[in-house]
Amino acid sequence: MKNKIKNFNCPVGLTLGVIGGKYKVVILWYLYEHTVLRYGELQRLLNGITAKMLIQQLRELETDGMIKRKVYPVVPPKVEYKLTELGESVIPVLLEMKKWGENYPQNN
């Protein structure tokens, strides 16, 4: 994450650098709603996402400390994702985004 900090002169830019992307905010939201989700569950919730894109978004969120990945030593592999404390700290922002989206003129 230190490299991201160097790339932005603005805290809003840094925030977008961490949670920006087509699916990152939605992944964080689903993890907030469900607490823990397996890879397959995330893929079903994110209807239409490719495996490559989901893996990329999950890796970036994990690298930035937003989510934690837990791998169970079973066959077939079982992988679960959940928010870290840092990931949970962005939830108030997502709740405000939800409110804004609910009040967007197009929805009225």
ABEGO torsion letter per residue (X at the ends): XAAAAAABABAAAAAAAAABEAAAAAAAAAAAAAGBBBAAAAAAABBGBBAAAAAAAAAAAAAAGABBBBBBBBOBBBBBBBBBAAAAAAAAAAAAAAAAAAABAAAX
